[in-house]
């Protein structure tokens, strides 16, 4: 895998791979298999079981294949991804 600038990394497409909605809220998953990265969003309903109550703010997590950490921003994910690509141990 070649190195990417932060701007190039952010422009890489994510493919919608999974989604589900329930009384509690919704979960969505997006992946880029070429980079080995994944984005997950969990959005809870304002009131459990009330589909008309609206949505709370989504919780977003980013993941790197083979790395147990959850990253909260794209910038954190990028640093971990570049460390892997460049062979730097964290």
C-alpha positions, 0 to 999 in steps of 0.5 A: 500500500502506498502512502497517502496525504491526509487529504487523499486519505479523506477522499477515499470512498467508503462503501455502505455494508450494513445497517439496521434500525430498531426501537432503540435506534440505528447502526450503520457500517461503512468500509474501504477494503483496500485501506482496511478501514471501517466507520460505524455510526450508532444513533439512538432515538430520543425516546426508546420505542417512539419512532417519531421522537427524533434522533440523538447525536450519532456516535461515530467510531473508526476502526483499522483492520487488525488493530483493537483500538477504536478511533474517534476522529478520522485524524486518529485513524489516519495516524494509525493507518500511516504508521502501519503503511510506513512500518512504524511501531506505536 
